[in-house]
Amino acid sequence: MAFGILEPASAGDYVPGTAVLEDVSESSDVSNLKHVKGYGKIVLIPQPSNDPNDPLNWPLWQRDIIFVLLCYCTILCAGVIGPVISPAALLLVVEFNISFTKVSQLTGYQLCAIGAFGFVMSTFTRLYGKRPVFIVSILLCLVGTIWCGVAKSFGSLVGARVLQGIGISVWESIMYSATGDLYFVHQRGSRMAFFGVCASGLGNLGPLIAGVVAEHKGWRWCFYILNIFIGVATIGILFFGWEIMYKRHDPQCETHTLAMMSTNDNKAESVHQETMTDDVPTLTRKPYIKRLAVFSGRYTEKSFLSLIIAPITICIYPATLWSAVTLSFATAWQVVVSFVLSEVFSAPPFRLSTAQIGYIYAGPVAGALIGAAICGMLSDRVAEICARKNNGIYEPEFRLFLVVGIAFFMGLGFFLFGNLIEDGKSPVVAAVTWGISLVGFQFCSTAIGTYMVDGYERISIEVFIISMIFKNFLFFGFTFFINDWIARWGPARMFNCIGGVQLGICTLTIPVYIYGKRCRRAFGHHGVSHEEKPCALTK
């Protein structure tokens, strides 16, 4: 039993995610695998094939460029598009003669579309790869944003937001699994932290700028300017967003969950090539023009129907439900703040202008950057230390120690935010406390993302699809009462409740940590066919 993690009842069972950290010289099953150059005892997981078209064999700088491109798209689509109209809520109320609740529902219907189309997008990803889905989604976001800018009625604006939502669904769910496609496990912690700040923190730059733009040029210009950035993203995806999924021919290479933590990632990027058989069709890399093909073949022989119901079937795993609930509510509270921001700060005693309300978003931007930096330094390092103290054996549950940061920073941030607003303190103080909660959200995104990819890599797409669907339908429900809630309860009582609920949700991590290995063992028994035997490294 490692640090309180209960072992499966039957010794020797296949447990996805559990793996040996260091090579054992007398083990031939380990010594003939590929290692990190310069660190001969560290084995690469997943094991890359001998095919140069395998993304794991691409130069690191190339993988990083593609990852940054995808993160840029995530900032715009998953981060900016939704809350970009939040600072201009009062302008929309006046122009369309609607209530603040109706303005919130503009985002609510978009979120409903995201949840509804998540199943379809994930299914096409499993069938035909990520590139065609990325292309379609970025085009939908582009067209939807153009439509928003020219909408002449509230109904037309609702239709445009729904179209945006269909495109956004990809960037809110599939991107988590992209780190598993492009990187070895020992490289994922810092990248997951970077993705987290892109998905939640840097997206707040949009509303910050939109407040100034809406006040001086009108709310439509928020979408006009956003179109330029999405247009750049579209060009990037078309010409540089190559397919990053790879169909591995060696079943032993499918184990993606050995944490190879290195204190210096830059020294651990090149692969020491060991002898390894791999039935691949070619040993030459595709030329650039062929990499631009929209379709690169079928990635599974499973039927469309079986894949579309797969996210539902995995709900039998406690970790799936835990990740969906924890990530969804942690994200929901941030959306709640953006929903009520205009209602609270445009009224007495604050009476802020549209631009001044936008400036409040500087707090969460700074908080997200700080949180991502902390998580980037801690995530891999903590897991590495725990593995070494566990006789070199890595368990994905070591990632869950970061949940302490969720409880501390999100609880503190929300308790302070509501009470300081009710006391009429400076909006600057409100921005700082909101930023504190974003520090906690980065812990949440990094901990859940790395744990689920490391421990449940084979179903990671479905896991985050479930989280995305639950989260967005949760948001949709909130839009019908959130503005009335703060009006009836007041900021202090409302955010005290939110902070308490968040602390309660964090306690759900305790049984997930203790029984996590047993749950992964159950998943391994149900998820591995007789033809797919685990890598020799796994325990």
C-alpha positions as CSV (number, residue, x, y, z in Angstrom):
1,M,0.0,0.0,0.0
2,A,1.6,3.3,-1.2
3,F,0.7,6.4,0.9
4,G,-2.7,5.0,1.8
5,I,-3.7,3.8,-1.7
6,L,-5.3,0.3,-1.3
7,E,-3.9,-2.5,-3.4
8,P,-6.2,-4.8,-5.5
9,A,-7.3,-7.9,-3.7
10,S,-5.5,-10.2,-6.3
11,A,-1.8,-9.7,-6.7
12,G,-0.4,-9.5,-10.2
13,D,-3.5,-8.1,-11.8
14,Y,-3.2,-5.7,-14.7
15,V,-3.7,-2.1,-13.4
16,P,-3.7,0.6,-16.0
17,G,-1.5,3.5,-14.9
18,T,0.6,1.6,-12.3
19,A,4.2,1.3,-13.7
20,V,7.8,0.9,-12.8
21,L,9.6,4.2,-12.8
22,E,13.2,2.9,-13.3
23,D,14.6,0.1,-15.4
24,V,15.6,-3.1,-13.7
25,S,18.7,-4.5,-15.4
26,E,17.8,-8.1,-14.8
27,S,14.4,-7.8,-16.4
28,S,14.6,-8.5,-20.1
29,D,11.1,-7.3,-20.5
30,V,12.2,-3.8,-19.6
31,S,15.8,-3.6,-20.9
32,N,14.8,-4.0,-24.5
33,L,12.4,-1.1,-24.4
34,K,13.2,2.5,-25.5
35,H,14.6,4.8,-22.9
36,V,15.1,8.6,-22.4
37,K,18.5,9.5,-23.8
38,G,20.9,10.6,-21.0
39,Y,18.7,8.8,-18.4
40,G,19.3,5.2,-19.2
41,K,17.1,3.8,-16.4
42,I,14.0,5.8,-17.4
43,V,11.7,4.0,-19.8
44,L,9.6,6.0,-22.3
45,I,5.9,5.6,-21.8
46,P,4.1,5.3,-24.2
47,Q,6.7,3.3,-26.1
48,P,7.1,5.1,-29.5
49,S,7.0,3.0,-32.7
50,N,9.7,2.9,-35.3
51,D,7.4,4.9,-37.7
52,P,8.5,8.5,-38.2
53,N,4.9,9.4,-38.7
54,D,4.2,8.5,-35.0
55,P,3.8,11.9,-33.3
56,L,5.9,10.8,-30.4
57,N,8.9,10.5,-32.9
58,W,8.4,14.1,-34.2
59,P,10.9,16.7,-33.0
60,L,9.8,18.2,-29.7
61,W,9.8,21.7,-31.1
62,Q,7.3,20.6,-33.8
63,R,5.1,18.9,-31.2
64,D,5.2,22.0,-29.1
65,I,4.3,24.3,-32.0
66,I,1.3,22.2,-32.8
67,F,0.3,22.1,-29.1
68,V,0.6,25.9,-28.8
69,L,-1.5,26.3,-32.0
70,L,-4.2,24.1,-30.5
71,C,-4.0,26.0,-27.2
72,Y,-4.4,29.3,-29.1
73,C,-7.6,27.9,-30.6
74,T,-8.7,26.8,-27.2
75,I,-8.2,30.4,-25.8
76,L,-10.4,31.8,-28.5
77,C,-13.1,29.1,-28.8
78,A,-13.4,27.7,-25.3
79,G,-12.2,30.8,-23.4
80,V,-13.2,34.0,-25.2
81,I,-16.3,33.3,-27.3
82,G,-18.6,32.5,-24.3
83,P,-17.9,35.4,-21.9
84,V,-17.0,38.0,-24.5
85,I,-20.4,39.7,-24.2
86,S,-20.5,39.6,-20.4
87,P,-19.1,43.2,-19.9
88,A,-21.6,44.5,-22.5
89,A,-24.7,42.9,-20.8
90,L,-26.2,46.3,-20.0
91,L,-25.8,47.4,-23.6
92,L,-27.7,44.3,-24.8
93,V,-30.4,44.9,-22.2
94,V,-31.0,48.4,-23.5
95,E,-30.8,47.6,-27.2
96,F,-33.0,44.5,-27.2
97,N,-35.2,45.5,-24.3
98,I,-34.5,42.3,-22.4
99,S,-33.6,41.4,-18.8
100,F,-30.1,40.4,-17.4
101,T,-31.5,36.8,-17.2
102,K,-32.1,36.8,-21.0
103,V,-28.6,38.1,-21.6
104,S,-27.2,35.2,-19.5
105,Q,-29.3,32.8,-21.5
106,L,-27.5,33.9,-24.7
107,T,-24.5,32.0,-23.2
108,G,-26.8,29.4,-21.7
109,Y,-28.2,28.3,-25.1
110,Q,-24.6,28.2,-26.4
111,L,-23.6,25.9,-23.5
112,C,-26.6,23.7,-24.2
113,A,-25.4,23.3,-27.8
114,I,-21.9,22.4,-26.6
115,G,-23.3,19.7,-24.3
116,A,-25.7,18.3,-26.9
117,F,-23.1,18.0,-29.7
118,G,-20.3,16.7,-27.5
119,F,-21.3,13.0,-28.2
120,V,-21.3,13.5,-32.0
121,M,-17.9,15.3,-32.1
122,S,-16.2,12.8,-29.9
123,T,-17.5,9.9,-32.0
124,F,-16.2,11.4,-35.2
125,T,-12.8,11.9,-33.4
126,R,-12.6,8.3,-32.5
127,L,-13.5,7.2,-36.0
128,Y,-11.6,9.6,-38.2
129,G,-9.0,11.3,-36.0
130,K,-8.7,14.8,-34.6
131,R,-7.8,16.9,-37.7
132,P,-11.1,16.8,-39.5
133,V,-13.0,17.6,-36.3
134,F,-10.6,20.4,-35.5
135,I,-11.2,21.9,-39.0
136,V,-15.0,21.7,-38.9
137,S,-15.1,23.1,-35.3
138,I,-12.9,26.1,-36.0
139,L,-15.0,26.9,-39.2
140,L,-18.2,26.7,-37.2
141,C,-16.8,29.1,-34.6
142,L,-15.7,31.5,-37.3
143,V,-19.1,31.5,-39.1
144,G,-20.9,31.8,-35.8
145,T,-18.9,34.8,-34.7
146,I,-19.4,36.5,-38.0
147,W,-23.2,35.9,-37.6
148,C,-23.1,37.4,-34.0
149,G,-21.6,40.6,-35.3
150,V,-24.3,41.1,-37.9
151,A,-27.3,39.8,-35.9
152,K,-30.2,42.3,-35.9
153,S,-32.5,40.7,-33.3
154,F,-32.2,38.8,-30.1
155,G,-33.4,35.6,-31.8
156,S,-30.8,35.9,-34.5
157,L,-28.1,36.4,-31.8
158,V,-29.3,33.2,-30.1
159,G,-29.0,31.2,-33.3
160,A,-25.4,32.5,-33.8
161,R,-24.5,31.6,-30.3
162,V,-25.8,28.1,-30.7
163,L,-23.8,27.7,-33.9
164,Q,-20.7,28.8,-32.0
165,G,-21.5,26.3,-29.3
166,I,-21.4,23.4,-31.7
167,G,-17.9,24.3,-32.7
168,I,-16.8,25.0,-29.1
169,S,-17.6,21.5,-28.0
170,V,-14.4,20.1,-29.5
171,W,-12.0,22.5,-27.7
172,E,-13.6,22.0,-24.3
173,S,-13.2,18.2,-24.3
174,I,-10.8,16.6,-26.9
175,M,-7.9,18.9,-26.1
176,Y,-7.2,17.1,-22.8
177,S,-6.4,13.9,-24.7
178,A,-4.1,15.8,-27.1
179,T,-1.4,15.9,-24.5
180,G,-1.5,12.1,-24.5
181,D,-1.1,12.0,-28.3
182,L,1.9,14.4,-28.4
183,Y,3.8,13.7,-25.2
184,F,5.3,11.1,-23.0
185,V,3.9,11.0,-19.5
186,H,6.9,12.6,-18.0
187,Q,6.3,15.7,-20.2
188,R,2.6,16.0,-19.6
189,G,2.3,17.8,-16.3
190,S,3.7,21.2,-17.4
191,R,1.8,21.0,-20.7
192,M,-1.4,20.2,-18.9
193,A,-0.9,23.2,-16.7
194,F,-0.2,25.4,-19.8
195,F,-3.4,24.1,-21.4
196,G,-5.3,24.8,-18.2
197,V,-4.3,28.5,-18.2
198,C,-5.2,28.8,-21.9
199,A,-8.7,27.2,-21.4
200,S,-9.7,29.3,-18.3
201,G,-7.2,32.1,-17.6
202,L,-6.1,33.7,-20.8
203,G,-9.6,33.4,-22.1
204,N,-10.5,36.2,-19.7
205,L,-8.4,38.6,-21.7
206,G,-11.3,38.6,-24.2
207,P,-13.9,40.1,-21.8
208,L,-11.2,42.5,-20.4
209,I,-10.7,43.9,-23.9
210,A,-14.3,43.6,-24.9
211,G,-15.4,46.0,-22.1
212,V,-13.4,48.8,-23.6
213,V,-14.3,48.0,-27.2
214,A,-18.0,47.7,-26.4
215,E,-18.1,51.1,-24.5
216,H,-16.3,53.0,-27.3
217,K,-17.3,51.2,-30.5
218,G,-20.4,49.1,-29.5
219,W,-20.8,45.4,-28.6
220,R,-20.8,44.3,-32.3
221,W,-17.1,45.3,-32.6
222,C,-16.3,42.7,-29.9
223,F,-17.2,40.0,-32.5
224,Y,-15.7,41.9,-35.4
225,I,-12.3,41.9,-33.7
226,L,-12.6,38.4,-32.4
227,N,-13.2,37.3,-36.1
228,I,-9.7,38.4,-37.0
229,F,-8.1,36.2,-34.3
230,I,-10.3,33.2,-35.2
231,G,-9.5,33.7,-38.9
232,V,-5.8,33.4,-38.0
233,A,-6.5,30.3,-36.0
234,T,-8.4,28.8,-38.9
235,I,-5.4,29.3,-41.2
236,G,-3.2,27.8,-38.6
237,I,-5.3,24.7,-38.3
238,L,-5.6,24.2,-42.1
239,F,-1.9,24.5,-42.8
240,F,-0.2,23.3,-39.6
241,G,-2.8,21.4,-37.6
242,W,-1.7,17.9,-38.8
243,E,-3.3,14.7,-37.5
244,I,-1.9,13.9,-34.0
245,M,-3.7,10.6,-33.4
246,Y,-1.7,7.4,-34.3
247,K,-3.0,3.9,-34.5
248,R,-0.4,1.7,-32.8
249,H,0.3,-1.7,-34.2
250,D,2.0,-3.1,-31.1
251,P,-0.5,-3.7,-28.3
252,Q,2.3,-3.3,-25.8
253,C,2.8,0.3,-26.9
254,E,-0.8,1.2,-25.9
255,T,0.1,1.6,-22.3
256,H,0.3,5.4,-21.9
257,T,0.5,5.6,-18.2
258,L,4.0,5.3,-16.9
259,A,5.1,8.5,-15.3
260,M,8.7,9.2,-16.3
261,M,9.4,12.3,-14.3
262,S,12.6,14.1,-15.2
263,T,13.9,17.1,-13.3
264,N,15.0,18.6,-16.6
265,D,12.5,18.0,-19.4
266,N,14.8,19.6,-22.0
267,K,17.4,16.9,-21.4
268,A,14.9,14.2,-21.7
269,E,13.3,14.8,-25.1
270,S,15.4,12.7,-27.5
271,V,14.8,9.0,-27.7
272,H,17.5,6.4,-27.3
273,Q,16.6,3.8,-30.0
274,E,16.5,0.2,-28.7
275,T,15.7,-2.9,-30.7
276,M,11.9,-3.2,-30.9
277,T,9.6,-4.8,-33.4
278,D,6.7,-2.9,-34.8
279,D,4.6,-3.8,-37.8
280,V,4.4,-0.4,-39.6
281,P,3.6,0.2,-43.2
282,T,6.3,2.8,-43.8
283,L,9.5,4.1,-42.3
284,T,9.5,7.4,-44.2
285,R,7.7,10.4,-43.0
286,K,4.9,11.8,-45.1
287,P,5.8,14.9,-47.0
288,Y,4.2,18.2,-45.9
289,I,1.6,18.3,-48.6
290,K,0.3,14.8,-47.5
291,R,0.2,15.9,-43.9
292,L,-2.5,18.4,-44.9
293,A,-4.9,15.7,-45.9
294,V,-8.2,16.2,-44.0
295,F,-8.7,12.4,-43.5
296,S,-6.0,10.0,-42.7
297,G,-8.0,6.8,-42.5
298,R,-10.2,5.1,-39.9
299,Y,-8.8,4.8,-36.4
300,T,-11.2,2.1,-35.0
301,E,-13.4,-0.6,-36.4
302,K,-16.1,0.0,-33.8
303,S,-19.5,1.1,-35.0
304,F,-20.8,4.7,-34.9
305,L,-23.5,3.6,-32.5
306,S,-21.2,1.9,-30.0
307,L,-18.9,4.9,-30.0
308,I,-21.7,7.4,-29.5
309,I,-23.0,5.6,-26.4
310,A,-19.4,4.9,-25.0
311,P,-19.4,8.1,-22.9
312,I,-22.5,6.9,-21.2
313,T,-21.2,3.4,-20.5
314,I,-18.1,4.6,-18.8
315,C,-20.2,6.3,-16.1
316,I,-20.0,3.1,-14.2
317,Y,-16.5,4.0,-13.2
318,P,-16.4,6.2,-10.0
319,A,-13.5,8.1,-11.3
320,T,-15.5,9.3,-14.3
321,L,-18.3,10.6,-12.1
322,W,-15.8,12.2,-9.7
323,S,-13.9,14.0,-12.5
324,A,-17.1,15.2,-14.1
325,V,-18.6,16.6,-10.9
326,T,-15.3,18.2,-9.6
327,L,-14.3,19.8,-12.9
328,S,-17.8,20.9,-13.8
329,F,-18.6,22.7,-10.6
330,A,-15.1,24.2,-10.3
331,T,-15.7,25.7,-13.8
332,A,-19.3,26.6,-13.2
333,W,-18.4,28.9,-10.3
334,Q,-16.2,30.9,-12.6
335,V,-19.0,31.3,-15.1
336,V,-21.3,32.3,-12.3
337,V,-19.1,35.2,-11.5
338,S,-19.1,36.4,-15.1
339,F,-22.9,36.1,-15.3
340,V,-23.5,38.4,-12.3
341,L,-20.6,40.8,-12.8
342,S,-22.5,43.4,-14.8
343,E,-25.6,43.1,-12.6
344,V,-23.6,43.8,-9.4
345,F,-21.0,46.3,-10.6
346,S,-23.3,48.5,-12.8
347,A,-25.6,49.1,-9.9
348,P,-25.0,51.2,-6.7
349,P,-22.6,51.6,-4.9
350,F,-20.2,50.7,-7.7
351,R,-21.8,52.2,-10.8
352,L,-19.0,51.0,-13.1
353,S,-19.0,51.6,-16.8
354,T,-18.8,48.7,-19.3
355,A,-15.0,49.3,-19.7
356,Q,-14.5,49.3,-16.0
357,I,-16.4,46.0,-15.6
358,G,-14.1,44.6,-18.2
359,Y,-11.0,45.6,-16.2
360,I,-12.1,43.3,-13.4
361,Y,-11.2,40.3,-15.6
362,A,-7.5,41.2,-15.1
363,G,-7.8,39.5,-11.7
364,P,-8.6,36.0,-13.1
365,V,-6.1,36.4,-15.9
366,A,-3.3,37.1,-13.3
367,G,-4.6,34.3,-11.0
368,A,-4.6,31.8,-13.8
369,L,-1.1,32.6,-14.8
370,I,0.2,32.3,-11.2
371,G,-1.8,29.0,-10.7
372,A,-0.4,27.5,-13.9
373,A,3.1,28.4,-13.0
374,I,2.7,26.8,-9.6
375,C,1.1,23.6,-11.0
376,G,3.7,23.4,-13.7
377,M,6.4,23.2,-11.1
378,L,4.6,20.9,-8.7
379,S,2.7,18.4,-10.7
380,D,5.5,16.3,-12.2
381,R,7.8,17.0,-9.2
382,V,5.4,15.8,-6.6
383,A,4.6,12.6,-8.6
384,E,8.3,11.9,-9.1
385,I,9.1,12.3,-5.3
386,C,6.2,10.0,-4.4
387,A,7.2,7.4,-6.9
388,R,10.8,7.3,-5.7
389,K,9.6,6.9,-2.1
390,N,7.4,4.1,-3.3
391,N,10.3,1.9,-4.5
392,G,10.2,3.4,-7.9
393,I,6.6,2.5,-8.6
394,Y,4.3,5.3,-10.0
395,E,0.6,5.5,-9.2
396,P,-1.6,8.1,-11.0
397,E,-3.2,8.9,-7.6
398,F,0.0,10.8,-6.8
399,R,-1.4,13.5,-9.0
400,L,-4.3,14.0,-6.6
401,F,-2.3,15.7,-3.9
402,L,-2.9,18.9,-5.9
403,V,-6.5,18.8,-4.9
404,V,-5.4,20.5,-1.6
405,G,-4.7,23.6,-3.7
406,I,-8.3,23.5,-5.1
407,A,-9.8,23.5,-1.6
408,F,-7.6,26.2,-0.2
409,F,-7.5,28.7,-3.1
410,M,-11.1,28.3,-4.4
411,G,-12.6,28.3,-0.9
412,L,-10.6,31.3,0.2
413,G,-11.3,33.2,-3.1
414,F,-15.1,32.7,-3.1
415,F,-15.6,33.4,0.6
416,L,-13.6,36.7,0.3
417,F,-15.2,37.7,-3.1
418,G,-18.8,37.6,-1.9
419,N,-18.3,39.2,1.5
420,L,-16.0,42.0,0.2
421,I,-18.5,42.9,-2.6
422,E,-21.4,43.1,-0.1
423,D,-19.3,45.4,2.1
424,G,-18.8,47.7,-0.9
425,K,-15.0,47.3,-1.1
426,S,-13.0,48.4,-4.1
427,P,-13.6,46.5,-7.4
428,V,-9.9,46.0,-7.4
429,V,-10.2,43.9,-4.3
430,A,-13.0,41.9,-6.0
431,A,-10.7,41.3,-9.0
432,V,-7.9,40.1,-6.7
433,T,-10.2,37.6,-4.8
434,W,-11.6,36.3,-8.1
435,G,-8.0,35.8,-9.2
436,I,-7.3,33.8,-6.0
437,S,-10.1,31.4,-7.0
438,L,-8.6,31.0,-10.5
439,V,-5.3,29.9,-8.8
440,G,-7.4,27.0,-7.3
441,F,-9.0,26.3,-10.7
442,Q,-5.6,25.7,-12.2
443,F,-4.9,23.1,-9.5
444,C,-8.2,21.4,-10.5
445,S,-7.6,21.4,-14.2
446,T,-4.1,20.1,-13.8
447,A,-4.9,17.4,-11.2
448,I,-7.9,16.0,-13.0
449,G,-6.4,16.2,-16.5
450,T,-3.2,14.4,-15.6
451,Y,-4.9,11.8,-13.4
452,M,-7.5,10.8,-15.9
453,V,-5.1,10.7,-18.9
454,D,-2.5,8.7,-16.9
455,G,-5.0,6.3,-15.2
456,Y,-7.7,6.0,-17.9
457,E,-5.9,7.0,-21.1
458,R,-7.8,4.6,-23.3
459,I,-11.1,6.3,-22.5
460,S,-9.8,9.8,-21.8
461,I,-11.8,11.3,-24.7
462,E,-15.0,9.8,-23.4
463,V,-14.1,10.9,-19.8
464,F,-13.8,14.5,-20.8
465,I,-16.8,14.4,-23.1
466,I,-18.9,13.4,-20.1
467,S,-17.3,16.2,-18.0
468,M,-18.0,18.7,-20.8
469,I,-21.6,17.6,-21.3
470,F,-22.4,17.6,-17.5
471,K,-20.7,21.0,-17.1
472,N,-22.5,22.7,-19.9
473,F,-26.0,21.4,-19.1
474,L,-25.2,22.5,-15.5
475,F,-24.4,26.0,-16.8
476,F,-27.5,26.0,-18.9
477,G,-29.6,25.4,-15.8
478,F,-27.8,28.1,-13.9
479,T,-28.7,30.8,-16.5
480,F,-32.4,30.5,-15.5
481,F,-31.9,31.5,-11.9
482,I,-28.4,32.8,-11.2
483,N,-29.2,36.5,-11.6
484,D,-32.3,36.2,-9.4
485,W,-30.3,34.1,-6.9
486,I,-27.8,36.9,-6.2
487,A,-30.6,39.4,-6.1
488,R,-32.5,37.5,-3.4
489,W,-29.5,36.2,-1.3
490,G,-27.0,39.0,-1.8
491,P,-23.3,38.4,-2.8
492,A,-22.1,37.3,0.7
493,R,-24.6,34.6,1.4
494,M,-24.5,33.3,-2.2
495,F,-20.7,33.0,-2.5
496,N,-20.4,31.6,1.0
497,C,-22.7,28.8,-0.2
498,I,-20.6,28.4,-3.4
499,G,-17.4,28.2,-1.3
500,G,-18.9,25.6,1.0
501,V,-20.2,23.4,-1.8
502,Q,-16.7,23.5,-3.4
503,L,-15.1,22.4,-0.2
504,G,-17.6,19.6,0.1
505,I,-16.8,18.5,-3.5
506,C,-13.1,18.4,-2.8
507,T,-13.7,15.8,-0.1
508,L,-14.9,13.4,-2.7
509,T,-11.3,13.1,-3.8
510,I,-10.4,11.1,-0.6
511,P,-12.2,7.9,-1.5
512,V,-11.1,8.3,-5.2
513,Y,-7.5,8.4,-3.9
514,I,-7.8,5.5,-1.5
515,Y,-9.7,3.2,-3.8
516,G,-8.4,4.5,-7.1
517,K,-6.0,1.6,-7.8
518,R,-8.8,-0.9,-7.2
519,C,-11.1,1.0,-9.6
520,R,-8.4,1.1,-12.2
521,R,-7.9,-2.6,-11.8
522,A,-11.6,-3.1,-12.5
523,F,-11.4,-0.9,-15.6
524,G,-8.4,-2.9,-16.8
525,H,-10.3,-6.2,-16.5
526,H,-13.3,-4.8,-18.4
527,G,-11.4,-2.6,-20.8
528,V,-8.7,-5.0,-22.1
529,S,-9.5,-7.7,-24.6
530,H,-7.6,-11.0,-24.8
531,E,-5.8,-9.7,-27.9
532,E,-4.7,-6.5,-26.1
533,K,-2.2,-7.6,-23.4
534,P,-0.7,-4.9,-21.2
535,C,2.9,-3.7,-21.6
536,A,5.4,-5.7,-19.6
537,L,6.2,-2.7,-17.5
538,T,2.8,-2.5,-15.8
539,K,2.1,-4.2,-12.5
